[in-house]
Amino acid sequence: MISTVSVKFGEDRQYGLELHDRDLAGSTPESARRWLEQKFVDLGCEPTNPTGKTLVVDKILGVARAMGDKPFANNESSAREFARNALLALERSVVSIDVAALSVR
């Protein structure tokens, strides 16, 4: 089965990544959430929620924004690792991320 992640940074900057089951093997939703949490901290992301509570979607948006579009445009391993962990953390096979609109579907 193929899973897809779309990451949009603007009208002319939208990138799609496809991952196969073998790309997702060996990880769990919990380990993916821990990875996102660590990346969120490592990249110096700021919580967007005024109460300080950071949801998984907030971490996904923050990490994508901090990474910028270059890794996605170049299909770098860091972009694929991000996509893998976003899919696993959300437990979905299709994820659409719009960084500018602050949307994860």
C-alpha positions, -999 to 999 in steps of 0.1 A, spaced: 0 0 0 12 35 -7 7 64 18 10 100 7 19 133 24 14 166 7 31 197 22 22 231 9 42 262 17 24 285 -8 6 285 -41 37 275 -61 54 255 -34 35 222 -29 53 189 -26 41 153 -24 58 124 -9 48 87 -13 58 61 12 53 23 10 44 0 38 81 -10 41 90 27 47 66 28 77 76 -6 91 94 -8 124 78 23 140 47 29 161 24 59 164 39 66 198 75 66 186 64 89 158 49 113 183 81 112 203 101 120 172 79 150 164 82 162 200 120 160 198 122 177 165 98 204 177 122 211 206 154 207 186 142 232 159 132 257 185 95 257 175 71 279 195 37 266 207 9 283 188 -17 276 214 -20 304 240 -26 278 268 7 262 261 -8 228 252 8 215 220 -12 190 199 3 166 174 -10 188 145 8 218 161 40 198 162 36 187 126 30 223 114 58 237 136 84 212 124 74 216 87 76 254 90 110 252 107 123 227 81 112 250 53 104 238 18 140 230 5 141 194 19 107 187 4 115 203 -29 147 181 -31 130 149 -17 157 148 10 158 120 36 148 145 63 115 153 44 108 116 40 115 110 77 91 139 85 64 124 62 69 90 78 64 103 113 35 125 104 17 95 88 24 73 118 16 99 144 -18 106 129 -24 70 120 -36 79 85 -25 68 50 -31 103 35 -20 136 51 -23 170 37 -3 198 54 -8 235 45 18 254 65 6 288 54 -30 281 63 -20 262 95 -40 232 84 -35 195 87 -60 172 71 
